């Protein structure tokens, strides 16, 4: 069966409630998702704490270079100790 390209948006809580093991587990999960993307897929990452920020302003086309850059970004995330945002 032919693979259909997918769009993936990962929403990551980096607030103070995620400190310690929780953020490490989240990073491992996101790194796994990024590793499972195929060329032609598109992705972006939204992180929130007291503010909401996208990794990139628009979805990113998955390729070796973009996936490695995203993995580096995810590994650099840390819990800020901020309050959870009410949506």
C-alpha positions in Angstrom: 0.0 0.0 0.0 1.3 3.5 -0.8 2.0 5.6 2.2 0.0 8.8 2.5 2.0 11.9 3.7 0.8 13.1 7.1 0.7 16.4 9.0 1.7 16.1 12.7 1.4 18.7 15.3 3.0 17.9 18.7 1.8 19.9 21.6 4.2 19.9 24.5 3.6 21.1 28.1 6.9 22.5 29.5 5.4 24.1 32.5 6.7 23.6 36.0 4.4 20.6 36.5 6.5 18.7 33.9 9.8 19.0 35.9 12.0 16.0 36.3 11.0 12.6 35.0 7.8 13.8 33.2 9.7 16.1 30.8 12.3 13.4 30.1 9.5 10.9 29.3 7.8 13.5 27.0 11.1 14.2 25.2 11.6 10.5 24.6 8.1 10.1 23.2 8.5 13.1 20.9 11.9 11.9 19.7 10.3 8.6 18.9 7.5 10.3 16.9 10.1 12.4 14.9 12.0 9.2 14.2 8.9 7.6 12.7 8.2 10.4 10.3 8.9 9.8 6.6 10.1 12.1 3.9 7.1 14.0 2.6 5.4 14.2 6.0 5.0 17.6 7.6 5.3 18.5 11.3 5.5 21.3 13.8 5.9 21.5 17.5 3.9 23.8 19.8 5.3 24.3 23.3 3.4 25.9 26.1 4.1 27.1 29.6 2.9 30.7 30.5 3.3 31.4 26.7 2.5 29.4 23.6 5.2 29.2 20.9 5.6 27.2 17.7 8.9 25.6 16.8 8.6 27.1 13.2 6.0 29.5 11.9 4.7 26.9 9.4 4.7 23.1 9.2 8.1 21.7 8.3 8.7 19.2 5.5 10.3 16.1 7.0 13.7 15.2 5.7 16.9 14.1 7.3 18.1 17.7 8.0 14.8 19.0 9.4 14.3 16.0 11.6 17.8 16.2 13.1 17.2 19.9 13.8 13.9 19.2 15.4 15.4 16.5 17.6 18.1 18.9 18.7 15.4 21.4 19.6 13.4 18.9 21.6 16.5 17.7 23.5 17.1 21.4 24.5 13.7 21.8 26.1 13.4 22.1 29.9 10.7 22.7 32.4 10.5 26.4 33.1 8.7 26.4 36.4 6.0 28.6 34.9 2.3 28.2 35.6 0.0 26.2 33.5 -1.9 28.3 30.9 -5.7 28.2 31.0 -7.1 27.8 27.5 
